[in-house]
Amino acid sequence: MIDADVVIIGGGAAGLMCAIAAGRRGRKVIVLESSNRIGKKILMSGGGRCNFTNLHCEPGRFLSSNPHFCKSALSRYTQWDFIAMVERHSIPYHEKTLGQLFCDRSSKDIVAMLRAECDQANVEILTDCADTRVAFAEHFKVNCSKGRFSAESLVIASGGLSIPKMGASDFGHRIARQFGHIVVELRAGLVPFTLTGALQQLSERVSGVSCIAAVTAGGKTFTEGILFTHRGLSGPAMLQASNYWLPGESIAVDLFPGQYPADILGESKLRKPKALLRSVLSEFLPRALVAELQDLLWPAISNLPLGEIPDQKLRALADSLSAWSMKPAATEGYRTAEVTLGGVDTDQLSSQTMESRLQPGLYFIGEVVDVTGHLGGFNFQWAWASGNAAGQTV
């Protein structure tokens, strides 16, 4: 039996940050990671360049059954704190769009930084830890393929169900239930939509085509890129909307965000009465998409010059382009989801320390908790902040 002050299960973003904070306080920390290396999700994030935080981190960018829960941790370890660590390690980075910060070189820089910080804090990290079991009798007892461990504090940082090929599992949720915690309903988040029927066929025909659109789901609107795929719809705006969409609901797609297509078509009718609709719209949208929309939305007037199309029909067409309503069949699920919505109920955790209110010494951090950020570095910031909150206490 190996004794420690703190055992952390999960060597991802939250677990490593917790280990660093606890190790700096002189605590004996052991991190148990089930896969063959730490930080796997960090390595693959942001196309291999890791969108490690966002300049505009604020509580309104996070979803939870208790929207106030994230405020304490986020306020005590901000994006500026993590940026300071990145700069201390001389890691070059840049802002891409909308406050999203990426490494200039590679996600490996972030993992190497976290590893170096763990080494400085005398944190012990073990990988390939399989068959992990947890019990409590005066202290937490953790058995796994790498040995038996005893600790005063146990931190669950094992993540959610997203991207199972990266080793995702329900381990953290099972441990939560083992100690009497409620787990808020889980579902895939930041995930592409799938379509059926004519919409799926349209999407397949223009697979790879992208444009800027405003996508509305569950009363929330996101204006970013959308991407047509052979299964349905992806791209940042669609991934964001997926967090607010529920099966059976429709989404609205505005292909002219911030513009008034009725005015555009009306002015074009006056200036170019002999022009065809597809010619005018192709100045604003990808030509391949316009060709498909023509067959779907205005087949009867596709070959009429603008001057011969009644104003009423033009306005109706403009409305359909500003509020293209569609009902997704589903999402692609955890296979391609970037995050897991839901998780350990925050009502049973301390917002200041992430400690269980049911079992003293037990902590839950990161994605396993019912806190999910928007796309753009917010989920990493939650990992850093929640990990730090627990690490200051364990």
C-alpha positions as CSV (number, residue, x, y, z in Angstrom):
1,M,0.0,0.0,0.0
2,I,1.4,3.4,-1.1
3,D,0.4,6.3,1.1
4,A,-0.2,9.8,-0.3
5,D,-2.0,12.9,0.8
6,V,-3.9,13.2,-2.5
7,V,-4.7,10.7,-5.2
8,I,-6.0,12.2,-8.4
9,I,-7.7,9.9,-10.9
10,G,-7.3,11.4,-14.4
11,G,-4.2,12.9,-16.0
12,G,-6.0,15.4,-18.2
13,A,-6.3,19.2,-18.0
14,A,-8.2,19.4,-14.7
15,G,-6.3,16.6,-13.0
16,L,-2.9,18.0,-13.9
17,M,-3.8,21.5,-12.8
18,C,-5.1,20.1,-9.5
19,A,-1.9,18.2,-9.0
20,I,0.2,21.3,-9.6
21,A,-1.7,23.4,-7.1
22,A,-1.7,20.7,-4.4
23,G,2.0,19.8,-5.0
24,R,3.0,23.4,-4.7
25,R,1.5,23.3,-1.2
26,G,3.8,20.5,-0.2
27,R,1.2,17.8,-0.5
28,K,2.3,14.3,-1.6
29,V,0.3,13.9,-4.9
30,I,-0.1,10.8,-7.1
31,V,-1.9,11.0,-10.4
32,L,-3.4,7.8,-11.9
33,E,-4.0,8.0,-15.7
34,S,-5.8,5.1,-17.4
35,S,-4.3,5.7,-20.9
36,N,-0.7,5.4,-22.0
37,R,0.1,9.1,-21.7
38,I,-1.2,12.2,-20.0
39,G,-3.1,15.0,-21.6
40,K,-4.4,13.1,-24.6
41,K,-7.4,15.4,-25.1
42,I,-5.1,18.4,-24.8
43,L,-2.9,17.0,-27.6
44,M,-5.7,16.5,-30.1
45,S,-7.6,19.7,-29.3
46,G,-7.7,22.7,-31.6
47,G,-6.5,20.7,-34.6
48,G,-3.3,19.9,-32.6
49,R,-2.7,23.5,-31.5
50,C,-4.9,23.5,-28.3
51,N,-7.4,26.3,-27.8
52,F,-6.2,26.6,-24.2
53,T,-8.4,29.4,-23.0
54,N,-10.5,32.4,-24.1
55,L,-9.9,36.1,-23.5
56,H,-13.7,36.6,-22.8
57,C,-14.2,34.0,-20.1
58,E,-17.3,34.8,-18.1
59,P,-20.0,32.7,-16.3
60,G,-22.6,33.3,-19.1
61,R,-20.4,31.1,-21.4
62,F,-21.2,28.0,-19.3
63,L,-24.1,25.7,-19.0
64,S,-25.1,24.0,-15.7
65,S,-28.3,23.2,-13.8
66,N,-26.9,25.8,-11.4
67,P,-25.5,28.6,-13.6
68,H,-24.0,30.3,-10.5
69,F,-21.8,27.3,-9.5
70,C,-18.9,28.1,-11.8
71,K,-18.5,31.7,-10.7
72,S,-16.3,31.1,-7.7
73,A,-13.7,28.9,-9.3
74,L,-13.5,31.0,-12.5
75,S,-13.0,34.2,-10.5
76,R,-10.2,32.8,-8.5
77,Y,-8.3,31.3,-11.4
78,T,-8.8,33.4,-14.5
79,Q,-7.7,33.1,-18.1
80,W,-5.1,35.7,-17.3
81,D,-3.6,33.4,-14.6
82,F,-3.3,30.6,-17.2
83,I,-1.9,32.9,-19.8
84,A,0.7,34.0,-17.3
85,M,1.8,30.4,-16.9
86,V,2.0,29.9,-20.7
87,E,4.1,33.1,-21.0
88,R,6.4,32.0,-18.1
89,H,7.2,28.9,-20.1
90,S,7.8,31.0,-23.3
91,I,5.1,29.3,-25.3
92,P,4.2,31.3,-28.3
93,Y,0.5,31.7,-28.9
94,H,-2.0,33.8,-30.9
95,E,-5.6,34.9,-30.9
96,K,-7.5,33.2,-33.7
97,T,-11.0,34.6,-33.5
98,L,-13.5,35.7,-30.8
99,G,-10.9,35.6,-28.1
100,Q,-9.8,32.1,-28.8
101,L,-6.1,31.5,-27.9
102,F,-4.1,28.8,-29.6
103,C,-0.5,27.6,-29.5
104,D,1.6,28.8,-32.4
105,R,3.4,25.5,-32.6
106,S,1.7,22.5,-31.0
107,S,-0.5,21.3,-28.2
108,K,2.5,19.4,-27.1
109,D,3.8,22.7,-25.6
110,I,0.9,22.8,-23.1
111,V,1.3,19.2,-22.1
112,A,5.1,19.7,-21.7
113,M,4.4,22.8,-19.6
114,L,2.0,20.9,-17.3
115,R,4.4,18.1,-17.0
116,A,7.2,20.4,-16.0
117,E,5.1,22.1,-13.4
118,C,4.2,18.7,-12.0
119,D,7.8,17.7,-11.8
120,Q,8.7,21.0,-10.0
121,A,5.9,20.2,-7.5
122,N,7.1,16.6,-7.0
123,V,3.9,15.1,-8.4
124,E,4.1,11.4,-9.2
125,I,2.3,10.4,-12.4
126,L,1.5,6.8,-13.3
127,T,0.0,5.9,-16.7
128,D,-1.7,2.7,-18.0
129,C,-3.7,2.4,-14.7
130,A,-6.4,-0.1,-15.5
131,D,-9.2,-1.8,-13.4
132,T,-9.3,1.1,-10.9
133,R,-11.5,0.5,-7.9
134,V,-12.2,2.9,-5.0
135,A,-13.3,2.4,-1.4
136,F,-13.4,4.3,1.8
137,A,-12.5,3.2,5.3
138,E,-11.0,6.0,7.3
139,H,-8.9,6.8,4.2
140,F,-9.6,6.4,0.5
141,K,-8.3,3.1,-0.9
142,V,-7.6,3.0,-4.6
143,N,-6.7,-0.3,-6.3
144,C,-5.5,-0.5,-9.9
145,S,-3.2,-2.4,-12.1
146,K,-0.3,-0.2,-10.9
147,G,-0.8,-0.9,-7.2
148,R,-2.7,-0.1,-4.1
149,F,-2.9,3.5,-2.8
150,S,-4.2,5.2,0.3
151,A,-4.9,8.9,0.6
152,E,-6.7,11.4,2.8
153,S,-8.2,13.1,-0.3
154,L,-9.4,11.6,-3.6
155,V,-10.0,13.8,-6.7
156,I,-12.0,12.5,-9.6
157,A,-10.8,14.2,-12.8
158,S,-11.6,11.4,-15.2
159,G,-13.6,13.4,-17.7
160,G,-16.8,12.6,-19.5
161,L,-18.1,10.3,-22.3
162,S,-16.9,12.3,-25.3
163,I,-14.6,10.7,-27.8
164,P,-14.4,7.2,-26.4
165,K,-11.5,6.3,-28.7
166,M,-9.4,8.7,-26.5
167,G,-10.3,6.5,-23.5
168,A,-13.4,8.3,-22.3
169,S,-15.6,6.3,-19.9
170,D,-18.3,6.7,-17.2
171,F,-15.8,6.0,-14.4
172,G,-16.3,9.3,-12.7
173,H,-20.0,9.1,-12.8
174,R,-19.9,5.6,-11.4
175,I,-17.7,6.8,-8.5
176,A,-20.1,9.7,-7.9
177,R,-23.1,7.3,-7.7
178,Q,-21.1,5.0,-5.4
179,F,-20.8,7.7,-2.9
180,G,-24.5,8.8,-3.2
181,H,-24.2,11.6,-5.7
182,I,-26.8,12.5,-8.3
183,V,-25.6,12.6,-11.9
184,V,-27.5,15.1,-14.0
185,E,-28.6,13.5,-17.3
186,L,-25.7,13.1,-19.7
187,R,-25.7,13.9,-23.4
188,A,-23.2,14.7,-26.1
189,G,-22.3,18.4,-26.4
190,L,-20.5,20.5,-29.0
191,V,-21.3,17.9,-31.6
192,P,-22.4,17.9,-35.3
193,F,-26.0,17.3,-36.3
194,T,-27.2,14.5,-38.5
195,L,-30.0,15.0,-41.0
196,T,-32.4,12.7,-42.9
197,G,-34.4,12.8,-46.1
198,A,-34.1,15.6,-48.6
199,L,-32.0,17.8,-46.2
200,Q,-29.4,15.0,-45.7
201,Q,-29.2,14.5,-49.5
202,L,-28.7,18.2,-50.0
203,S,-26.0,18.3,-47.3
204,E,-24.3,15.3,-48.8
205,R,-24.2,16.9,-52.3
206,V,-22.5,20.0,-51.0
207,S,-20.4,18.2,-48.4
208,G,-17.3,20.4,-47.6
209,V,-19.1,23.7,-48.4
210,S,-19.0,26.2,-45.6
211,C,-20.4,29.7,-44.9
212,I,-21.1,32.1,-42.1
213,A,-24.6,31.8,-40.6
214,A,-26.5,32.6,-37.4
215,V,-27.9,29.3,-35.9
216,T,-30.6,29.4,-33.3
217,A,-31.5,26.5,-30.9
218,G,-33.2,26.6,-27.6
219,G,-33.5,30.3,-27.7
220,K,-29.7,30.9,-28.1
221,T,-28.1,32.2,-31.3
222,F,-24.5,31.7,-32.5
223,T,-23.1,33.5,-35.5
224,E,-20.0,31.6,-36.8
225,G,-19.2,29.2,-39.6
226,I,-21.3,26.2,-40.6
227,L,-20.1,23.3,-42.6
228,F,-22.2,20.8,-44.7
229,T,-21.1,17.2,-44.3
230,H,-22.2,13.9,-45.8
231,R,-24.1,13.2,-42.6
232,G,-25.5,16.7,-41.9
233,L,-24.3,19.9,-40.4
234,S,-21.1,20.9,-38.5
235,G,-18.9,23.9,-38.0
236,P,-18.6,26.2,-34.9
237,A,-22.1,27.6,-35.0
238,M,-23.7,24.2,-35.2
239,L,-21.5,22.8,-32.5
240,Q,-22.5,25.7,-30.2
241,A,-26.2,25.2,-31.0
242,S,-26.0,21.5,-30.2
243,N,-25.6,22.3,-26.5
244,Y,-29.0,23.9,-26.5
245,W,-30.9,21.6,-28.8
246,L,-33.1,18.8,-27.6
247,P,-34.3,15.8,-29.8
248,G,-37.4,16.6,-31.7
249,E,-36.8,20.4,-31.8
250,S,-36.0,22.4,-34.9
251,I,-33.2,24.8,-35.4
252,A,-33.3,28.1,-37.4
253,V,-30.5,29.0,-39.8
254,D,-30.0,32.6,-41.0
255,L,-27.8,32.5,-44.1
256,F,-27.6,36.3,-44.1
257,P,-26.7,37.2,-40.5
258,G,-26.7,41.0,-39.9
259,Q,-28.1,41.6,-43.4
260,Y,-31.6,41.9,-44.9
261,P,-32.0,39.7,-47.9
262,A,-35.3,41.3,-48.8
263,D,-33.5,44.6,-49.3
264,I,-30.7,42.9,-51.2
265,L,-33.2,41.2,-53.6
266,G,-35.4,44.3,-53.9
267,E,-32.4,46.5,-54.9
268,S,-31.1,43.9,-57.3
269,K,-34.5,43.7,-58.9
270,L,-34.4,47.5,-59.6
271,R,-30.7,47.5,-60.7
272,K,-30.6,44.2,-62.6
273,P,-34.1,43.2,-63.6
274,K,-32.9,40.6,-66.1
275,A,-30.6,38.8,-63.5
276,L,-31.5,35.4,-62.2
277,L,-31.9,34.8,-58.5
278,R,-29.0,32.3,-58.4
279,S,-26.7,34.9,-59.9
280,V,-27.5,37.5,-57.3
281,L,-27.4,35.1,-54.3
282,S,-24.1,33.6,-55.5
283,E,-22.5,36.9,-54.7
284,F,-23.3,36.2,-51.0
285,L,-23.4,32.4,-50.7
286,P,-21.3,29.5,-52.1
287,R,-22.5,28.8,-55.6
288,A,-22.9,25.1,-55.0
289,L,-25.2,25.8,-52.0
290,V,-27.3,28.3,-54.0
291,A,-27.8,25.7,-56.7
292,E,-29.2,23.3,-54.1
293,L,-31.3,25.9,-52.3
294,Q,-32.8,26.9,-55.7
295,D,-34.2,23.4,-56.2
296,L,-35.4,23.2,-52.5
297,L,-36.8,26.7,-52.0
298,W,-37.7,28.3,-55.3
299,P,-37.9,25.7,-58.1
300,A,-40.9,27.4,-59.7
301,I,-39.2,30.8,-60.3
302,S,-35.6,29.6,-60.7
303,N,-35.5,30.5,-64.4
304,L,-37.4,33.8,-64.2
305,P,-35.5,37.1,-64.3
306,L,-35.8,39.1,-61.1
307,G,-38.0,41.7,-62.8
308,E,-40.7,39.2,-63.4
309,I,-40.9,37.8,-59.9
310,P,-43.6,39.5,-57.7
311,D,-42.3,41.4,-54.7
312,Q,-44.3,39.2,-52.4
313,K,-42.6,36.1,-53.6
314,L,-39.2,37.8,-53.2
315,R,-40.0,38.7,-49.6
316,A,-41.1,35.2,-48.8
317,L,-37.9,33.8,-50.3
318,A,-35.9,36.3,-48.3
319,D,-37.6,35.2,-45.1
320,S,-36.8,31.6,-45.9
321,L,-33.1,32.5,-46.3
322,S,-33.1,34.4,-43.0
323,A,-35.0,31.7,-41.0
324,W,-34.3,28.4,-42.7
325,S,-36.0,26.0,-40.3
326,M,-34.9,22.4,-40.2
327,K,-35.3,19.5,-37.7
328,P,-32.1,17.5,-37.1
329,A,-32.6,13.8,-36.9
330,A,-30.0,13.6,-34.0
331,T,-26.4,14.4,-33.3
332,E,-23.3,12.3,-34.1
333,G,-23.2,11.4,-30.4
334,Y,-20.2,10.9,-28.1
335,R,-18.1,9.6,-31.0
336,T,-17.4,13.1,-32.2
337,A,-18.6,15.2,-29.3
338,E,-16.1,17.6,-27.8
339,V,-17.7,17.6,-24.4
340,T,-20.3,15.8,-22.2
341,L,-23.3,17.8,-21.0
342,G,-24.5,17.1,-17.5
343,G,-22.5,15.3,-14.9
344,V,-22.1,15.3,-11.1
345,D,-24.8,17.5,-9.6
346,T,-23.3,20.8,-8.4
347,D,-25.8,21.1,-5.6
348,Q,-23.9,18.3,-3.8
349,L,-20.5,20.0,-4.3
350,S,-18.8,23.1,-2.8
351,S,-18.4,25.7,-5.4
352,Q,-15.3,27.0,-3.6
353,T,-13.4,23.8,-3.2
354,M,-15.2,21.2,-5.5
355,E,-15.4,18.9,-2.4
356,S,-18.4,16.6,-2.0
357,R,-21.0,17.6,0.5
358,L,-21.7,13.9,1.1
359,Q,-18.2,12.5,1.5
360,P,-15.5,14.6,3.1
361,G,-12.2,14.4,1.2
362,L,-13.8,13.5,-2.1
363,Y,-13.6,16.0,-5.0
364,F,-14.9,16.2,-8.5
365,I,-13.4,18.5,-11.1
366,G,-13.4,19.3,-14.9
367,E,-15.8,17.6,-17.4
368,V,-17.2,15.1,-14.9
369,V,-19.0,17.9,-13.2
370,D,-22.3,19.4,-14.5
371,V,-20.6,22.5,-16.0
372,T,-20.0,22.7,-19.7
373,G,-18.5,25.7,-21.6
374,H,-19.1,27.1,-25.0
375,L,-16.8,26.2,-27.9
376,G,-13.6,28.3,-27.9
377,G,-11.4,27.4,-25.0
378,F,-14.0,27.8,-22.2
379,N,-14.0,24.1,-21.3
380,F,-10.2,24.2,-20.8
381,Q,-10.6,27.3,-18.6
382,W,-13.1,25.4,-16.5
383,A,-10.6,22.5,-16.2
384,W,-7.8,24.9,-15.1
385,A,-10.1,26.8,-12.7
386,S,-11.9,23.8,-11.1
387,G,-8.6,21.9,-10.8
388,N,-7.0,24.9,-9.1
389,A,-9.9,25.3,-6.7
390,A,-9.6,21.7,-5.5
391,G,-5.8,21.8,-5.5
392,Q,-5.8,24.7,-3.1
393,T,-7.8,22.6,-0.6
394,V,-6.9,18.9,-0.8
